[in-house]
């Protein structure tokens, strides 16, 4: 989007602010389900700022404002905000306040800040109101000024809902609802409200296509003691799905009536909900007599712990996904060798096409990141028709991609050496790999959390005076969101929850290193937490690597690897070769054999 388009939109928003007597508007990256990836209808932050990254907060005042985002998007945001009049405010950078602290310094006594009630969680709104009150200002959530100023706002998506059926749905929805009701009874709740789309899709064994890359559908779910109501646009739900839901005690109601249903709860009801995952708008009419129980969604933890049957499907998906990538990477390599004028856009197409012919493939799990040389230093780079780089038979190509299959979700990053690479690139790539190997081999006691393990992946980089600015790992869903909680591997944060890693949880292991304007490096596998052993000190867990695809040894410096690290890499490549060879033939199998040869 050009700055010339942003300016009039901000003028319209500021005019609406003036009419309502509002000093500032906060526009989060959020929808009524607090999703990571947003349907077009709720991409107000992008529409008013021009910044297209998936994470960020826009603040608009009468004469200024800014866009707050993290280090993954600094270069992208600087480019997209240029000329808009909105400065980039870099999160987690010294001397740059986060947006609420910045606002507090801009406001006067009695000033009002507005944020739309359908874009902020209950807990976040309470915290915001408290901090604004300390600055002498107030908060209004009853105004959707960005929505009112958005003259061509898209409609809600209306894609069909479909069953995630057997054999891939290994746990019946009735059993999942039974687990939720057990948690409700323990909490003394009569009703449980769920708004997070992946929880709803998992609980109901349904999937959809309302959110790009995530196979979910717009809905809210209200679970009662014996029945439940799914608030969804009924036209999206086929008759056979409606009948199956009814058989399990789930009735349908219109998506827009969820708030009124909450308002109609009986006086003696006890409503359980996750205050960090339910927006203010849903509870605006909640009767004061209804007791509230705030607790994490029981389904979130259960969903994260994959069953043995689900893991069997995921392992099969990993084999087919790995075979697809072997074909894609060989196609890129041979194309360049033959002098084809390939670009980053071609990489995107080649990888997608290789996956598309696999059984059970539904779509990509996120937008492919194909970053050649300097573009690889942008962690969330995406080549577009208006901005991409041609490939050459030299240097490093970073390919971060993933697929959605009926039997699982994949996410993998590999570095391809397209030709000669520098000694510095080989060194840095090897240091990142050393961190990945260290975490992949970790043994840790039951109860340990991701933040306690994060340093293992950073230690080789720290020893060389380097680091990276994002987390080391995120949870991954089962034919669901590629980013899934409640666990994650990242540096400790003050006040942040330490969620223990449990058996069956899948996480990415993806340390990186970025040298802006030169190159970026990231290696990524998915791994599942498994039982390791039991000693006099208690139970110990380990990681089983799930991803199956060779690393390009031409971009590494083997002399920097310890004997145990070399052994790990050789063992991994032997596993990859044994798993993928039966799925490949001819030149593809030869390519695999060469790349899986021992160091």
WOZIDA-V52774 format. One record per pair of residues at least 6 apart in sequence whose ideal C-beta (glycine too) atoms are under 6 Angstrom apart, sorted by sequence separation. I is the first residue (numbers start at 1). GAP is how many residues later the second one is. If there is no record, write none. Layout:
I|GAP / I|GAP
//
This chain:
46|6 / 59|6 / 90|6 / 194|6 / 201|6 / 336|6 / 355|6 / 375|6 / 461|6 / 476|6 / 514|6 / 31|7 / 59|7 / 81|7 / 89|7 / 132|7 / 210|7 / 222|7 / 335|7 / 403|7 / 477|7 / 533|7 / 17|8 / 69|8 / 184|8 / 207|8 / 208|8 / 210|8 / 402|8 / 476|8 / 513|8 / 532|8 / 581|8 / 584|8 / 49|9 / 58|9 / 208|9 / 221|9 / 402|9 / 474|9 / 475|9 / 532|9 / 78|10 / 129|10 / 371|10 / 475|10 / 512|10 / 532|10 / 31|11 / 56|11 / 57|11 / 77|11 / 128|11 / 219|11 / 220|11 / 442|11 / 219|12 / 369|12 / 475|12 / 487|12 / 510|12 / 529|12 / 530|12 / 580|12 / 45|13 / 56|13 / 219|13 / 370|13 / 400|13 / 486|13 / 55|14 / 67|14 / 375|14 / 415|14 / 442|14 / 474|14 / 487|14 / 510|14 / 530|14 / 201|15 / 367|15 / 399|15 / 457|15 / 29|16 / 51|16 / 53|16 / 74|16 / 125|16 / 473|16 / 508|16 / 509|16 / 527|16 / 528|16 / 27|17 / 351|17 / 372|17 / 398|17 / 439|17 / 471|17 / 472|17 / 27|18 / 49|18 / 198|18 / 234|18 / 438|18 / 439|18 / 454|18 / 487|18 / 489|18 / 508|18 / 509|18 / 527|18 / 528|18 / 67|19 / 113|19 / 197|19 / 200|19 / 271|19 / 275|19 / 331|19 / 372|19 / 396|19 / 397|19 / 471|19 / 577|19 / 53|20 / 66|20 / 230|20 / 262|20 / 348|20 / 506|20 / 525|20 / 526|20 / 576|20 / 65|21 / 66|21 / 67|21 / 68|21 / 70|21 / 200|21 / 269|21 / 270|21 / 271|21 / 272|21 / 397|21 / 526|21 / 227|22 / 228|22 / 229|22 / 230|22 / 231|22 / 233|22 / 263|22 / 267|22 / 274|22 / 328|22 / 348|22 / 373|22 / 376|22 / 435|22 / 506|22 / 525|22 / 53|23 / 66|23 / 68|23 / 232|23 / 259|23 / 272|23 / 274|23 / 328|23 / 347|23 / 395|23 / 550|23 / 573|23 / 113|24 / 117|24 / 229|24 / 231|24 / 262|24 / 505|24 / 195|25 / 265|25 / 372|25 / 393|25 / 394|25 / 396|25 / 435|25 / 29|26 / 51|26 / 111|26 / 112|26 / 113|26 / 114|26 / 115|26 / 328|26 / 344|26 / 393|26 / 394|26 / 434|26 / 503|26 / 550|26 / 29|27 / 109|27 / 176|27 / 194|27 / 231|27 / 327|27 / 371|27 / 107|28 / 112|28 / 116|28 / 344|28 / 501|28 / 503|28 / 548|28 / 570|28 / 28|29 / 51|29 / 114|29 / 193|29 / 370|29 / 396|29 / 431|29 / 570|29 / 50|30 / 51|30 / 107|30 / 324|30 / 431|30 / 476|30 / 27|31 / 68|31 / 100|31 / 104|31 / 114|31 / 173|31 / 192|31 / 324|31 / 369|31 / 548|31 / 173|32 / 475|32 / 26|33 / 191|33 / 368|33 / 431|33 / 566|33 / 50|34 / 324|34 / 473|34 / 474|34 / 25|35 / 190|35 / 454|35 / 473|35 / 169|36 / 366|36 / 453|36 / 454|36 / 473|36 / 24|37 / 49|37 / 365|37 / 450|37 / 454|37 / 220|38 / 320|38 / 345|38 / 365|38 / 450|38 / 9|39 / 344|39 / 365|39 / 450|39 / 472|39 / 59|40 / 164|41 / 363|41 / 451|41 / 558|41 / 57|42 / 362|42 / 164|43 / 180|43 / 345|43 / 6|44 / 344|44 / 361|44 / 365|44 / 468|44 / 161|45 / 162|45 / 343|45 / 344|45 / 360|45 / 468|45 / 550|45 / 360|46 / 550|46 / 13|47 / 161|47 / 343|47 / 360|47 / 466|47 / 355|48 / 1|49 / 159|49 / 342|49 / 449|49 / 159|50 / 351|50 / 449|50 / 476|50 / 159|51 / 449|51 / 157|53 / 447|53 / 457|54 / 161|56 / 336|57 / 411|65 / 409|67 / 409|68 / 440|69 / 408|70 / 409|70 / 439|70 / 411|71 / 406|73 / 409|73 / 436|73 / 174|74 / 161|75 / 173|75 / 436|75 / 160|76 / 161|76 / 435|76 / 6|78 / 163|78 / 191|78 / 24|79 / 190|79 / 432|79 / 3|80 / 190|80 / 191|80 / 192|80 / 193|80 / 402|80 / 3|81 / 189|81 / 196|81 / 432|81 / 188|82 / 321|82 / 189|83 / 195|83 / 23|84 / 187|85 / 428|85 / 32|86 / 34|87 / 436|87 / 23|88 / 184|88 / 317|88 / 23|89 / 24|89 / 25|89 / 26|89 / 30|89 / 321|89 / 432|89 / 443|89 / 22|90 / 317|90 / 433|90 / 28|91 / 317|91 / 432|91 / 22|92 / 429|92 / 428|93 / 445|93 / 446|93 / 313|94 / 314|94 / 313|95 / 445|95 / 203|96 / 411|97 / 443|97 / 444|97 / 199|98 / 443|99 / 199|100 / 202|101 / 44|102 / 194|103 / 440|103 / 189|104 / 440|105 / 187|106 / 415|106 / 187|108 / 413|109 / 413|111 / 412|112 / 41|113 / 40|114 / 41|115 / 183|115 / 366|116 / 365|117 / 39|118 / 180|118 / 27|119 / 25|120 / 398|122 / 20|123 / 179|123 / 396|123 / 429|126 / 430|126 / 429|127 / 430|127 / 437|128 / 16|129 / 426|130 / 427|130 / 430|130 / 426|131 / 437|131 / 16|132 / 16|133 / 421|134 / 412|135 / 417|135 / 13|136 / 416|136 / 12|137 / 170|137 / 377|137 / 417|137 / 377|138 / 417|138 / 141|139 / 170|139 / 377|139 / 170|140 / 415|140 / 377|142 / 374|143 / 376|143 / 377|143 / 374|144 / 376|144 / 168|145 / 373|146 / 213|151 / 123|152 / 213|152 / 122|153 / 123|153 / 213|153 / 121|155 / 125|155 / 122|156 / 122|158 / 396|159 / 120|160 / 118|161 / 33|162 / 117|163 / 118|163 / 33|164 / 117|164 / 310|168 / 39|171 / 304|171 / 39|172 / 306|172 / 37|174 / 37|175 / 35|176 / 37|176 / 37|177 / 300|186 / 215|189 / 305|197 / 306|198 / 305|199 / 304|201 / 325|224 / 322|226 / 322|227 / 318|228 / 318|229 / 319|229 / 318|230 / 168|238 / 168|239 / 34|243 / 32|247 / 323|257 / 322|258 / 330|258 / 319|260 / 323|260 / 323|261 / 327|261 / 330|261 / 326|262 / 326|266 / 214|267 / 198|282 / 198|283 / 75|303 / 72|307 / 72|308 / 71|398 / 72|398 / 36|447
//
